[in-house]
């Protein structure tokens, strides 16, 4: 069975199992659509939709954890939204276009994050951290006072810790960009679930408001 056929059958099966279930699903994903249908589309009578929709997962998209490309991600979006009845055929072209644009924008934002973190790391390590560490090491060589040496070594450790922290942020941003470029499934899952699932307020926020 082809990957597309597998996915479509899975989506249809999930939709049939969930329709009629009155449970609401919680979703904590960060990626959300940034566009809405055209004004003419908004003015039209919205299609009749089920009370709840299935939560899509990575395994619903491809078997065996296979990665998908941007083009395949758009196809998954179209197939899934039709399969569960969230969009009809008239709405689908606009929403598929918004999805593709948002996916491209997300990739650009991740690339910008990498560039910004690289700039911060280079600026701190080369212009602040490294020069300060070199100066402190020269001071360390000139003193035999244990108290002063301990203080200097503590400062050196502090600057090195800051350099390591900046590098950690850079590596994290690079990993996120690499993961997005390698496989679009996570973006598809987060995007669709943000569209189809009720927004549930985190429990800790409710507690904070109660206290206030």
PyMOL commands that set and color helices and strands:
alter all, ss='L'
color gray80, all
select helices_A, chain A and resi 3-18+39-43+58-61+63-65+70-83+89-142+146-182+185-196+203-211
alter helices_A, ss='H'
color red, helices_A
deselect
rebuild
show_as cartoon
